[in-house]
């Protein structure tokens, strides 16, 4: 699924999780932080992630595979600063733009087309390359997400 919300409560014997793939898009905000698609990443009450969780980013060389039935909470909130005075929650802008399915440089379709155009198969699933935004070590190929991270501002990047 691409950009779909969690809708099923565990356990459900009709679902074979190993056959499901949940793609979660991410996007770099204007001030360098990471935002996740809030429709998928926000934790709704009483439902679970099913299947293989895969994070997409602007890194066309690979994705971050988080695992099977991982219940990872990805906080989509980072801050966007406009004209040095107005602060607007990026969950309304960068996060929701990450949910876009169509042809933009940051939509789900563009992310998948970028991976295909890169031409390395199978697609690397070990995490984002160095210098791409992140919030957790598991998102990085090096397993090192370093930098500043506070409750609202995300400035972390994958280390080489």
MIKE-808531 format. One record per atom (N, C-alpha, C, O): x, y, z; atom name; residue number from 1; residue in three letters. Coordinates in steps of 0.2 Angstrom, whole numbers, plus 5000, padded with zeros to 4 digits. Example, Ala and Ser with C-alpha at 12.3 -4.5 7.8 and 13.67 -1.06 7.14 Angstrom:
BEGIN
X  Y  Z  atomo  num  residuo
5066  4972  5039  N  1  ALA
5062  4978  5039  CA  1  ALA
5066  4984  5039  C  1  ALA
5071  4983  5042  O  1  ALA
5064  4989  5035  N  2  SER
5068  4995  5036  CA  2  SER
5064  5000  5039  C  2  SER
5067  5006  5040  O  2  SER
REM end
This chain:
BEGIN
X  Y  Z  atomo  num  residuo
5004  4994  5000  N  1  UNK
5000  5000  5000  CA  1  UNK
5004  5006  5000  C  1  UNK
5010  5006  5003  O  1  UNK
5002  5012  4997  N  2  UNK
5006  5018  4997  CA  2  UNK
5001  5023  5001  C  2  UNK
4996  5025  4998  O  2  UNK
5004  5026  5006  N  3  UNK
5000  5031  5010  CA  3  UNK
4994  5029  5013  C  3  UNK
4990  5034  5014  O  3  UNK
4993  5023  5014  N  4  UNK
4987  5021  5017  CA  4  UNK
4987  5021  5025  C  4  UNK
4992  5019  5028  O  4  UNK
4982  5023  5028  N  5  UNK
4982  5023  5036  CA  5  UNK
4981  5016  5038  C  5  UNK
4979  5011  5035  O  5  UNK
4983  5015  5045  N  6  UNK
4982  5009  5048  CA  6  UNK
4975  5008  5050  C  6  UNK
4972  5012  5053  O  6  UNK
4972  5002  5048  N  7  UNK
4964  5002  5049  CA  7  UNK
4962  4995  5052  C  7  UNK
4956  4994  5053  O  7  UNK
4967  4991  5053  N  8  UNK
4965  4984  5055  CA  8  UNK
4968  4983  5062  C  8  UNK
4974  4984  5064  O  8  UNK
4964  4980  5067  N  9  UNK
4966  4979  5073  CA  9  UNK
4969  4972  5074  C  9  UNK
4966  4967  5071  O  9  UNK
4974  4971  5077  N  10  UNK
4977  4964  5078  CA  10  UNK
4973  4960  5084  C  10  UNK
4971  4963  5088  O  10  UNK
4973  4954  5083  N  11  UNK
4975  4950  5078  CA  11  UNK
4970  4949  5073  C  11  UNK
4964  4950  5074  O  11  UNK
4972  4947  5067  N  12  UNK
4967  4946  5061  CA  12  UNK
4969  4940  5057  C  12  UNK
4974  4940  5054  O  12  UNK
4966  4934  5058  N  13  UNK
4969  4928  5055  CA  13  UNK
4968  4928  5048  C  13  UNK
4971  4923  5044  O  13  UNK
4964  4932  5045  N  14  UNK
4963  4932  5037  CA  14  UNK
4969  4936  5034  C  14  UNK
4970  4935  5028  O  14  UNK
4973  4939  5037  N  15  UNK
4979  4943  5034  CA  15  UNK
4985  4939  5035  C  15  UNK
4987  4937  5040  O  15  UNK
4989  4939  5029  N  16  UNK
4996  4936  5029  CA  16  UNK
5000  4941  5029  C  16  UNK
5002  4944  5023  O  16  UNK
5003  4944  5034  N  17  UNK
5007  4950  5035  CA  17  UNK
5013  4950  5030  C  17  UNK
5015  4955  5027  O  17  UNK
5016  4944  5029  N  18  UNK
5022  4943  5024  CA  18  UNK
5020  4945  5017  C  18  UNK
5025  4946  5013  O  18  UNK
5014  4945  5015  N  19  UNK
5012  4947  5009  CA  19  UNK
5010  4954  5008  C  19  UNK
5009  4957  5002  O  19  UNK
5011  4958  5013  N  20  UNK
5009  4965  5013  CA  20  UNK
5015  4970  5013  C  20  UNK
5020  4968  5017  O  20  UNK
5015  4975  5009  N  21  UNK
5020  4980  5010  CA  21  UNK
5017  4987  5011  C  21  UNK
5013  4989  5007  O  21  UNK
5020  4990  5016  N  22  UNK
5017  4997  5017  CA  22  UNK
5023  5002  5016  C  22  UNK
5028  5002  5020  O  22  UNK
5022  5006  5011  N  23  UNK
5027  5011  5010  CA  23  UNK
5025  5018  5013  C  23  UNK
5019  5020  5013  O  23  UNK
5030  5021  5017  N  24  UNK
5029  5027  5020  CA  24  UNK
5034  5032  5017  C  24  UNK
5040  5031  5017  O  24  UNK
5031  5037  5014  N  25  UNK
5035  5043  5011  CA  25  UNK
5038  5047  5017  C  25  UNK
5035  5048  5022  O  25  UNK
5043  5050  5015  N  26  UNK
5046  5056  5019  CA  26  UNK
5048  5061  5015  C  26  UNK
5049  5060  5009  O  26  UNK
5049  5067  5018  N  27  UNK
5051  5073  5014  CA  27  UNK
5055  5078  5018  C  27  UNK
5054  5078  5024  O  27  UNK
5060  5081  5015  N  28  UNK
5064  5086  5019  CA  28  UNK
5061  5092  5019  C  28  UNK
5058  5095  5014  O  28  UNK
5060  5095  5025  N  29  UNK
5057  5102  5026  CA  29  UNK
5061  5107  5024  C  29  UNK
5067  5106  5022  O  29  UNK
5059  5113  5024  N  30  UNK
5062  5119  5022  CA  30  UNK
5069  5121  5026  C  30  UNK
5073  5124  5024  O  30  UNK
5068  5119  5032  N  31  UNK
5074  5120  5037  CA  31  UNK
5078  5114  5038  C  31  UNK
5082  5114  5043  O  31  UNK
5078  5109  5034  N  32  UNK
5082  5103  5034  CA  32  UNK
5080  5097  5038  C  32  UNK
5083  5092  5038  O  32  UNK
5074  5097  5041  N  33  UNK
5071  5092  5045  CA  33  UNK
5068  5087  5041  C  33  UNK
5066  5088  5035  O  33  UNK
5066  5081  5044  N  34  UNK
5062  5076  5040  CA  34  UNK
5055  5076  5042  C  34  UNK
5054  5077  5048  O  34  UNK
5051  5075  5038  N  35  UNK
5043  5074  5039  CA  35  UNK
5041  5068  5036  C  35  UNK
5043  5066  5030  O  35  UNK
5037  5064  5039  N  36  UNK
5034  5058  5037  CA  36  UNK
5027  5059  5035  C  36  UNK
5024  5064  5037  O  36  UNK
5025  5055  5030  N  37  UNK
5018  5055  5028  CA  37  UNK
5013  5054  5035  C  37  UNK
5013  5049  5037  O  37  UNK
5010  5059  5037  N  38  UNK
5006  5059  5043  CA  38  UNK
5000  5054  5043  C  38  UNK
4998  5051  5048  O  38  UNK
4998  5053  5037  N  39  UNK
4992  5048  5036  CA  39  UNK
4994  5041  5038  C  39  UNK
4991  5037  5042  O  39  UNK
5000  5039  5036  N  40  UNK
5003  5032  5038  CA  40  UNK
5007  5032  5045  C  40  UNK
5006  5028  5049  O  40  UNK
5011  5037  5046  N  41  UNK
5015  5037  5052  CA  41  UNK
5012  5039  5058  C  41  UNK
5014  5037  5064  O  41  UNK
5006  5042  5058  N  42  UNK
5003  5044  5065  CA  42  UNK
5000  5038  5068  C  42  UNK
4997  5034  5064  O  42  UNK
5001  5037  5074  N  43  UNK
4998  5031  5078  CA  43  UNK
4991  5031  5079  C  43  UNK
4989  5034  5085  O  43  UNK
4986  5029  5075  N  44  UNK
4979  5028  5077  CA  44  UNK
4978  5023  5083  C  44  UNK
4982  5018  5083  O  44  UNK
4973  5024  5087  N  45  UNK
4972  5020  5093  CA  45  UNK
4968  5014  5090  C  45  UNK
4964  5014  5087  O  45  UNK
4971  5008  5093  N  46  UNK
4968  5002  5092  CA  46  UNK
4969  4998  5085  C  46  UNK
4967  4993  5084  O  46  UNK
4974  5001  5081  N  47  UNK
4976  4998  5075  CA  47  UNK
4983  4996  5075  C  47  UNK
4987  4999  5079  O  47  UNK
4985  4992  5070  N  48  UNK
4992  4990  5069  CA  48  UNK
4995  4991  5062  C  48  UNK
4991  4991  5058  O  48  UNK
5002  4991  5062  N  49  UNK
5005  4990  5055  CA  49  UNK
5005  4983  5054  C  49  UNK
5006  4979  5058  O  49  UNK
5003  4981  5048  N  50  UNK
5004  4974  5045  CA  50  UNK
5009  4974  5039  C  50  UNK
5009  4979  5035  O  50  UNK
5012  4969  5039  N  51  UNK
5017  4968  5033  CA  51  UNK
5023  4971  5034  C  51  UNK
5026  4973  5040  O  51  UNK
5027  4972  5028  N  52  UNK
5034  4974  5028  CA  52  UNK
5033  4982  5028  C  52  UNK
5030  4985  5023  O  52  UNK
5037  4985  5032  N  53  UNK
5037  4993  5032  CA  53  UNK
5043  4995  5029  C  53  UNK
5049  4993  5030  O  53  UNK
5042  4999  5024  N  54  UNK
5047  5002  5020  CA  54  UNK
5047  5010  5019  C  54  UNK
5041  5012  5018  O  54  UNK
5052  5013  5021  N  55  UNK
5052  5020  5021  CA  55  UNK
5055  5023  5014  C  55  UNK
5060  5020  5012  O  55  UNK
5052  5028  5011  N  56  UNK
5054  5031  5005  CA  56  UNK
5057  5038  5007  C  56  UNK
5055  5041  5011  O  56  UNK
5062  5040  5003  N  57  UNK
5065  5047  5003  CA  57  UNK
5067  5049  4997  C  57  UNK
5066  5046  4991  O  57  UNK
5070  5055  4996  N  58  UNK
5073  5057  4990  CA  58  UNK
5079  5053  4988  C  58  UNK
5082  5054  4982  O  58  UNK
5082  5048  4992  N  59  UNK
5087  5044  4991  CA  59  UNK
5085  5039  4985  C  59  UNK
5082  5034  4987  O  59  UNK
5087  5040  4979  N  60  UNK
5085  5035  4974  CA  60  UNK
5089  5029  4974  C  60  UNK
5088  5025  4970  O  60  UNK
5094  5029  4978  N  61  UNK
5099  5023  4978  CA  61  UNK
5096  5017  4982  C  61  UNK
5099  5012  4982  O  61  UNK
5091  5019  4986  N  62  UNK
5088  5013  4991  CA  62  UNK
5083  5016  4995  C  62  UNK
5081  5022  4995  O  62  UNK
5080  5011  4999  N  63  UNK
5075  5013  5004  CA  63  UNK
5077  5010  5011  C  63  UNK
5082  5007  5012  O  63  UNK
5073  5012  5016  N  64  UNK
5075  5009  5023  CA  64  UNK
5069  5004  5024  C  64  UNK
5063  5006  5025  O  64  UNK
5071  4998  5025  N  65  UNK
5067  4993  5027  CA  65  UNK
5067  4992  5034  C  65  UNK
5072  4990  5037  O  65  UNK
5061  4993  5037  N  66  UNK
5061  4993  5045  CA  66  UNK
5059  4986  5047  C  66  UNK
5061  4985  5053  O  66  UNK
5056  4982  5044  N  67  UNK
5055  4975  5046  CA  67  UNK
5047  4973  5045  C  67  UNK
5043  4977  5042  O  67  UNK
5046  4967  5047  N  68  UNK
5039  4964  5046  CA  68  UNK
5035  4965  5053  C  68  UNK
5037  4964  5058  O  68  UNK
5029  4968  5052  N  69  UNK
5025  4970  5057  CA  69  UNK
5028  4974  5063  C  69  UNK
5026  4974  5069  O  69  UNK
5032  4979  5061  N  70  UNK
5036  4983  5065  CA  70  UNK
5031  4989  5067  C  70  UNK
5027  4991  5063  O  70  UNK
5030  4990  5074  N  71  UNK
5026  4995  5076  CA  71  UNK
5029  5001  5078  C  71  UNK
5028  5005  5083  O  71  UNK
5033  5004  5073  N  72  UNK
5038  5010  5074  CA  72  UNK
5033  5016  5074  C  72  UNK
5029  5016  5069  O  72  UNK
5034  5020  5078  N  73  UNK
5030  5027  5078  CA  73  UNK
5035  5032  5075  C  73  UNK
5041  5033  5077  O  73  UNK
5033  5035  5069  N  74  UNK
5037  5040  5066  CA  74  UNK
5033  5046  5067  C  74  UNK
5028  5047  5064  O  74  UNK
5036  5051  5070  N  75  UNK
5033  5057  5072  CA  75  UNK
5034  5062  5066  C  75  UNK
5040  5063  5064  O  75  UNK
5029  5064  5063  N  76  UNK
5029  5068  5057  CA  76  UNK
5030  5075  5058  C  76  UNK
5031  5079  5053  O  76  UNK
5031  5077  5064  N  77  UNK
5031  5084  5066  CA  77  UNK
5038  5087  5065  C  77  UNK
5042  5084  5069  O  77  UNK
5039  5092  5061  N  78  UNK
5045  5096  5062  CA  78  UNK
5043  5103  5060  C  78  UNK
5037  5104  5059  O  78  UNK
5047  5108  5061  N  79  UNK
5044  5115  5060  CA  79  UNK
5047  5118  5054  C  79  UNK
5052  5117  5052  O  79  UNK
5042  5122  5051  N  80  UNK
5044  5126  5045  CA  80  UNK
5044  5133  5047  C  80  UNK
5039  5136  5050  O  80  UNK
5049  5137  5045  N  81  UNK
5050  5144  5047  CA  81  UNK
5049  5148  5040  C  81  UNK
5053  5147  5036  O  81  UNK
5044  5153  5040  N  82  UNK
5043  5157  5035  CA  82  UNK
5045  5164  5036  C  82  UNK
5042  5167  5041  O  82  UNK
5049  5167  5032  N  83  UNK
5051  5174  5033  CA  83  UNK
5053  5176  5040  C  83  UNK
5052  5182  5043  O  83  UNK
5056  5171  5043  N  84  UNK
5060  5172  5050  CA  84  UNK
5055  5174  5056  C  84  UNK
5058  5174  5061  O  84  UNK
5049  5175  5055  N  85  UNK
5045  5176  5060  CA  85  UNK
5039  5172  5061  C  85  UNK
5037  5170  5067  O  85  UNK
5036  5169  5056  N  86  UNK
5030  5165  5056  CA  86  UNK
5033  5157  5057  C  86  UNK
5036  5155  5053  O  86  UNK
5030  5154  5062  N  87  UNK
5032  5147  5063  CA  87  UNK
5026  5143  5062  C  87  UNK
5021  5144  5065  O  87  UNK
5026  5138  5057  N  88  UNK
5020  5134  5055  CA  88  UNK
5022  5127  5056  C  88  UNK
5027  5125  5053  O  88  UNK
5017  5123  5058  N  89  UNK
5019  5116  5059  CA  89  UNK
5020  5113  5052  C  89  UNK
5015  5113  5048  O  89  UNK
5025  5109  5052  N  90  UNK
5027  5106  5045  CA  90  UNK
5022  5100  5044  C  90  UNK
5021  5097  5038  O  90  UNK
5019  5098  5049  N  91  UNK
5014  5092  5048  CA  91  UNK
5008  5094  5044  C  91  UNK
5005  5090  5040  O  91  UNK
5007  5101  5043  N  92  UNK
5002  5103  5039  CA  92  UNK
5004  5104  5032  C  92  UNK
5001  5105  5027  O  92  UNK
5011  5105  5031  N  93  UNK
5014  5107  5025  CA  93  UNK
5018  5101  5022  C  93  UNK
5016  5097  5018  O  93  UNK
5024  5100  5025  N  94  UNK
5029  5095  5023  CA  94  UNK
5026  5088  5024  C  94  UNK
5027  5084  5019  O  94  UNK
5023  5087  5029  N  95  UNK
5020  5080  5031  CA  95  UNK
5015  5079  5026  C  95  UNK
5015  5073  5023  O  95  UNK
5010  5083  5025  N  96  UNK
5004  5082  5021  CA  96  UNK
5007  5081  5013  C  96  UNK
5004  5078  5009  O  96  UNK
5012  5085  5012  N  97  UNK
5015  5085  5005  CA  97  UNK
5018  5078  5004  C  97  UNK
5018  5075  4998  O  97  UNK
5020  5075  5009  N  98  UNK
5023  5068  5008  CA  98  UNK
5018  5063  5007  C  98  UNK
5019  5058  5004  O  98  UNK
5012  5064  5008  N  99  UNK
5006  5060  5007  CA  99  UNK
5004  5060  4999  C  99  UNK
5000  5056  4997  O  99  UNK
5006  5065  4996  N  100  UNK
5004  5066  4989  CA  100  UNK
5006  5060  4984  C  100  UNK
5012  5057  4985  O  100  UNK
5002  5057  4981  N  101  UNK
5003  5051  4977  CA  101  UNK
5005  5053  4970  C  101  UNK
5009  5049  4967  O  101  UNK
5004  5059  4967  N  102  UNK
5005  5060  4960  CA  102  UNK
5012  5062  4958  C  102  UNK
5017  5061  4962  O  102  UNK
5013  5065  4952  N  103  UNK
5019  5067  4949  CA  103  UNK
5022  5073  4952  C  103  UNK
5020  5079  4949  O  103  UNK
5026  5073  4957  N  104  UNK
5029  5079  4960  CA  104  UNK
5036  5076  4962  C  104  UNK
5037  5070  4962  O  104  UNK
5041  5080  4963  N  105  UNK
5047  5077  4965  CA  105  UNK
5047  5074  4972  C  105  UNK
5052  5070  4974  O  105  UNK
5042  5074  4976  N  106  UNK
5041  5072  4982  CA  106  UNK
5036  5067  4983  C  106  UNK
5035  5064  4989  O  106  UNK
5032  5065  4978  N  107  UNK
5026  5061  4979  CA  107  UNK
5028  5053  4979  C  107  UNK
5034  5052  4977  O  107  UNK
5024  5049  4981  N  108  UNK
5025  5042  4981  CA  108  UNK
5027  5039  4974  C  108  UNK
5032  5036  4973  O  108  UNK
5023  5042  4969  N  109  UNK
5025  5039  4962  CA  109  UNK
5032  5041  4960  C  109  UNK
5035  5037  4957  O  109  UNK
5034  5048  4961  N  110  UNK
5040  5050  4959  CA  110  UNK
5046  5046  4963  C  110  UNK
5051  5045  4960  O  110  UNK
5044  5044  4969  N  111  UNK
5049  5041  4973  CA  111  UNK
5051  5034  4970  C  111  UNK
5056  5032  4969  O  111  UNK
5045  5030  4968  N  112  UNK
5046  5024  4965  CA  112  UNK
5049  5024  4958  C  112  UNK
5053  5020  4957  O  112  UNK
5047  5029  4954  N  113  UNK
5050  5030  4948  CA  113  UNK
5058  5032  4948  C  113  UNK
5062  5029  4944  O  113  UNK
5060  5035  4954  N  114  UNK
5067  5037  4955  CA  114  UNK
5071  5031  4956  C  114  UNK
5076  5030  4954  O  114  UNK
5068  5026  4960  N  115  UNK
5071  5020  4962  CA  115  UNK
5072  5016  4956  C  115  UNK
5077  5013  4955  O  115  UNK
5067  5015  4952  N  116  UNK
5068  5012  4945  CA  116  UNK
5073  5015  4941  C  116  UNK
5077  5011  4938  O  116  UNK
5072  5021  4940  N  117  UNK
5077  5025  4935  CA  117  UNK
5084  5024  4937  C  117  UNK
5089  5024  4933  O  117  UNK
5085  5023  4944  N  118  UNK
5092  5023  4947  CA  118  UNK
5095  5016  4944  C  118  UNK
5101  5016  4942  O  118  UNK
5091  5011  4943  N  119  UNK
5094  5005  4939  CA  119  UNK
5098  5000  4943  C  119  UNK
5101  4996  4939  O  119  UNK
5098  5000  4949  N  120  UNK
5101  4995  4953  CA  120  UNK
5096  4990  4956  C  120  UNK
5092  4992  4960  O  120  UNK
5096  4984  4954  N  121  UNK
5092  4979  4956  CA  121  UNK
5095  4973  4959  C  121  UNK
5100  4971  4956  O  121  UNK
5093  4970  4964  N  122  UNK
5087  4972  4968  CA  122  UNK
5089  4979  4971  C  122  UNK
5094  4981  4972  O  122  UNK
5083  4982  4973  N  123  UNK
5084  4989  4976  CA  123  UNK
5087  4988  4983  C  123  UNK
5085  4984  4987  O  123  UNK
5092  4992  4985  N  124  UNK
5095  4992  4991  CA  124  UNK
5090  4993  4997  C  124  UNK
5086  4998  4996  O  124  UNK
5089  4989  5002  N  125  UNK
5084  4990  5007  CA  125  UNK
5087  4991  5014  C  125  UNK
5084  4991  5019  O  125  UNK
5094  4993  5014  N  126  UNK
5098  4994  5020  CA  126  UNK
5097  5001  5024  C  126  UNK
5100  5002  5029  O  126  UNK
5094  5005  5020  N  127  UNK
5093  5012  5023  CA  127  UNK
5095  5017  5019  C  127  UNK
5098  5016  5013  O  127  UNK
5094  5024  5021  N  128  UNK
5096  5029  5017  CA  128  UNK
5104  5030  5017  C  128  UNK
5107  5029  5021  O  128  UNK
5106  5033  5011  N  129  UNK
5113  5035  5010  CA  129  UNK
5115  5041  5015  C  129  UNK
5111  5044  5018  O  129  UNK
5122  5042  5016  N  130  UNK
5124  5047  5020  CA  130  UNK
5122  5054  5017  C  130  UNK
5121  5055  5011  O  130  UNK
5120  5058  5022  N  131  UNK
5118  5065  5021  CA  131  UNK
5110  5066  5020  C  131  UNK
5108  5071  5020  O  131  UNK
5107  5060  5019  N  132  UNK
5099  5061  5019  CA  132  UNK
5096  5062  5026  C  132  UNK
5099  5059  5031  O  132  UNK
5091  5066  5027  N  133  UNK
5088  5067  5033  CA  133  UNK
5085  5060  5036  C  133  UNK
5083  5056  5032  O  133  UNK
5085  5060  5043  N  134  UNK
5083  5054  5046  CA  134  UNK
5081  5056  5053  C  134  UNK
5082  5062  5055  O  134  UNK
5078  5052  5057  N  135  UNK
5076  5053  5064  CA  135  UNK
5078  5047  5068  C  135  UNK
5079  5048  5075  O  135  UNK
5080  5041  5065  N  136  UNK
5082  5035  5069  CA  136  UNK
5087  5032  5066  C  136  UNK
5088  5032  5059  O  136  UNK
5092  5028  5069  N  137  UNK
5097  5025  5066  CA  137  UNK
5095  5019  5061  C  137  UNK
5099  5019  5056  O  137  UNK
5090  5016  5062  N  138  UNK
5087  5011  5058  CA  138  UNK
5086  5013  5051  C  138  UNK
5085  5009  5046  O  138  UNK
5085  5020  5050  N  139  UNK
5083  5023  5044  CA  139  UNK
5089  5024  5039  C  139  UNK
5089  5025  5033  O  139  UNK
5095  5023  5042  N  140  UNK
5102  5024  5038  CA  140  UNK
5105  5018  5036  C  140  UNK
5105  5013  5040  O  140  UNK
5109  5018  5031  N  141  UNK
5113  5013  5028  CA  141  UNK
5118  5011  5033  C  141  UNK
5120  5006  5035  O  141  UNK
5121  5017  5036  N  142  UNK
5127  5016  5041  CA  142  UNK
5124  5014  5048  C  142  UNK
5128  5013  5052  O  142  UNK
5117  5015  5049  N  143  UNK
5114  5014  5056  CA  143  UNK
5116  5019  5061  C  143  UNK
5116  5018  5067  O  143  UNK
5118  5025  5058  N  144  UNK
5120  5031  5062  CA  144  UNK
5117  5037  5059  C  144  UNK
5118  5040  5054  O  144  UNK
5111  5039  5063  N  145  UNK
5108  5045  5062  CA  145  UNK
5110  5050  5067  C  145  UNK
5108  5050  5073  O  145  UNK
5114  5055  5065  N  146  UNK
5117  5060  5070  CA  146  UNK
5115  5067  5069  C  146  UNK
5113  5069  5063  O  146  UNK
5115  5071  5074  N  147  UNK
5114  5078  5073  CA  147  UNK
5109  5080  5079  C  147  UNK
5108  5076  5084  O  147  UNK
5106  5085  5078  N  148  UNK
5101  5088  5083  CA  148  UNK
5094  5086  5082  C  148  UNK
5092  5085  5077  O  148  UNK
5091  5083  5088  N  149  UNK
5084  5081  5087  CA  149  UNK
5081  5083  5094  C  149  UNK
5083  5081  5099  O  149  UNK
5076  5088  5093  N  150  UNK
5072  5090  5099  CA  150  UNK
5065  5087  5098  C  150  UNK
5064  5084  5093  O  150  UNK
5060  5089  5102  N  151  UNK
5054  5086  5101  CA  151  UNK
5050  5089  5095  C  151  UNK
5046  5086  5092  O  151  UNK
5052  5095  5093  N  152  UNK
5049  5098  5087  CA  152  UNK
5054  5099  5081  C  152  UNK
5051  5099  5075  O  152  UNK
5060  5100  5082  N  153  UNK
5065  5101  5076  CA  153  UNK
5069  5095  5075  C  153  UNK
5072  5092  5079  O  153  UNK
5069  5093  5069  N  154  UNK
5073  5087  5067  CA  154  UNK
5078  5089  5062  C  154  UNK
5077  5091  5056  O  154  UNK
5085  5089  5064  N  155  UNK
5090  5091  5060  CA  155  UNK
5095  5085  5059  C  155  UNK
5101  5086  5057  O  155  UNK
5093  5079  5061  N  156  UNK
5098  5073  5060  CA  156  UNK
5098  5071  5053  C  156  UNK
5094  5072  5049  O  156  UNK
5104  5068  5051  N  157  UNK
5106  5066  5045  CA  157  UNK
5110  5059  5045  C  157  UNK
5113  5058  5050  O  157  UNK
5109  5055  5040  N  158  UNK
5113  5049  5040  CA  158  UNK
5120  5050  5039  C  158  UNK
5122  5054  5035  O  158  UNK
5124  5047  5043  N  159  UNK
5131  5048  5043  CA  159  UNK
5134  5043  5039  C  159  UNK
5131  5037  5037  O  159  UNK
5140  5044  5036  N  160  UNK
5144  5039  5031  CA  160  UNK
5146  5034  5035  C  160  UNK
5149  5029  5032  O  160  UNK
REM end
